């Protein structure tokens, strides 16, 4: 089963397929040969229970618990592993795996010994609005950069992912999956700008808004609207209408700012203690 074929069938890019297949290999559902092709390692009648278990837990429960604790303001900025193990009733190996993921995503870093520091995130409506205003100043500029160069194959991958969201994925995907798809869209266009500072800034904004965006996932119809706007921007890029794409991007970010900061889906984030 080639990864590209799976991506086309599911309606997403190859990156999440690669991650999923590697995970399925670790739990024995598939195996990979020397040519990096995947083959089923279990019979279909053995997969029912595994599929049910995977569907019941769309993401790591501990990861989600820590994210919610940070959003609710009940988890302090500085903690040690022993405190987290007691609070969430998990083994150190399980905790460290999740903390490593969180560190890779940019919202925590390890201190000397077993201590951890959760980094500043967008934690107020004012900060959320400022982040959108900043993004409006750099993301359209990236599209207008003289060094902007799109990748047709990557554009097709991103298009499939956004089309999947519009076709119903906005109702079935987890909050994390929706955020990752959104980030891939914006970070890819920023990378195509050829400007390292724009690309780094957009990536950092995504790190800062990760947790608050998880709390926005309940507003499912808005995710479909955003994906449609993403597709319109991709259409303009494919036609080399970068002026039009920049205008659409500016409108897209402004509409999102108004909806999330002032609309029904406005954010409510409590500041952390400690």
MOCOR-V27428 format. One record per backbone hydrogen bond with DSSP energy under -0.5 kcal/mol. NH is the residue of the N-H (numbers start at 1). CO is the residue of the C=O. If there is no record, write none. Layout:
# MOCOR-V27428
nh:NH co:CO
nh:NH co:CO
This chain:
# MOCOR-V27428
nh:6 co:2
nh:7 co:3
nh:8 co:4
nh:9 co:5
nh:10 co:6
nh:11 co:7
nh:12 co:7
nh:17 co:13
nh:18 co:14
nh:19 co:15
nh:20 co:16
nh:21 co:17
nh:22 co:18
nh:23 co:19
nh:24 co:20
nh:25 co:21
nh:26 co:22
nh:27 co:23
nh:28 co:25
nh:29 co:24
nh:30 co:24
nh:31 co:39
nh:33 co:37
nh:36 co:33
nh:38 co:1
nh:39 co:31
nh:41 co:29
nh:42 co:29
nh:46 co:43
nh:47 co:44
nh:51 co:47
nh:52 co:48
nh:53 co:49
nh:54 co:50
nh:55 co:51
nh:56 co:52
nh:57 co:53
nh:64 co:60
nh:65 co:61
nh:66 co:62
nh:67 co:63
nh:68 co:64
nh:69 co:65
nh:70 co:66
nh:71 co:67
nh:72 co:68
nh:73 co:69
nh:73 co:70
nh:74 co:69
nh:75 co:69
nh:76 co:74
nh:79 co:116
nh:81 co:114
nh:84 co:80
nh:85 co:81
nh:86 co:82
nh:87 co:83
nh:88 co:84
nh:89 co:85
nh:90 co:85
nh:95 co:91
nh:96 co:92
nh:97 co:93
nh:98 co:94
nh:99 co:95
nh:100 co:96
nh:101 co:97
nh:102 co:98
nh:103 co:99
nh:104 co:100
nh:105 co:101
nh:106 co:102
nh:106 co:103
nh:107 co:102
nh:109 co:117
nh:111 co:115
nh:115 co:112
nh:116 co:79
nh:117 co:109
nh:118 co:77
nh:119 co:107
nh:122 co:208
nh:123 co:121
nh:128 co:124
nh:129 co:125
nh:130 co:126
nh:131 co:127
nh:132 co:128
nh:133 co:129
nh:134 co:130
nh:135 co:131
nh:136 co:132
nh:137 co:133
nh:137 co:134
nh:138 co:134
nh:139 co:135
nh:142 co:138
nh:143 co:139
nh:144 co:140
nh:145 co:142
nh:148 co:145
nh:149 co:192
nh:152 co:150
nh:155 co:151
nh:156 co:152
nh:157 co:153
nh:158 co:154
nh:159 co:155
nh:160 co:156
nh:161 co:157
nh:162 co:158
nh:163 co:159
nh:164 co:11
nh:164 co:160
nh:165 co:161
nh:166 co:162
nh:167 co:163
nh:168 co:165
nh:169 co:164
nh:170 co:165
nh:171 co:168
nh:172 co:168
nh:173 co:169
nh:178 co:174
nh:179 co:175
nh:180 co:176
nh:181 co:177
nh:182 co:178
nh:183 co:179
nh:184 co:180
nh:185 co:181
nh:186 co:182
nh:187 co:183
nh:188 co:184
nh:189 co:185
nh:190 co:186
nh:191 co:187
nh:192 co:188
nh:193 co:189
nh:193 co:190
nh:194 co:191
nh:195 co:190
nh:196 co:194
nh:199 co:195
nh:200 co:196
nh:201 co:197
nh:202 co:198
nh:203 co:199
nh:204 co:200
nh:205 co:201
nh:206 co:202
nh:207 co:203
nh:208 co:204
nh:209 co:205
nh:210 co:206
nh:210 co:207
nh:213 co:209
nh:214 co:210
nh:215 co:211
nh:216 co:212
nh:216 co:213
nh:217 co:214
nh:219 co:216
nh:220 co:218
nh:223 co:219
nh:223 co:220
nh:224 co:220
nh:225 co:221
nh:226 co:222
nh:227 co:223
nh:228 co:224
nh:229 co:225
nh:230 co:226
nh:231 co:227
nh:232 co:228
nh:233 co:229
nh:234 co:230
nh:235 co:231
nh:236 co:232
nh:237 co:233
nh:238 co:234
nh:239 co:235
nh:240 co:237
nh:241 co:236
nh:242 co:240
nh:245 co:241
nh:246 co:242
nh:247 co:243
nh:248 co:244
nh:249 co:245
nh:250 co:246
nh:251 co:247
nh:252 co:248
nh:253 co:249
nh:254 co:250
nh:255 co:251
nh:256 co:252
nh:257 co:253
nh:258 co:254
nh:259 co:255
nh:260 co:256
nh:261 co:257
nh:262 co:257
nh:262 co:258
nh:263 co:258
nh:265 co:259
nh:266 co:263
nh:267 co:260
nh:270 co:71
nh:273 co:73
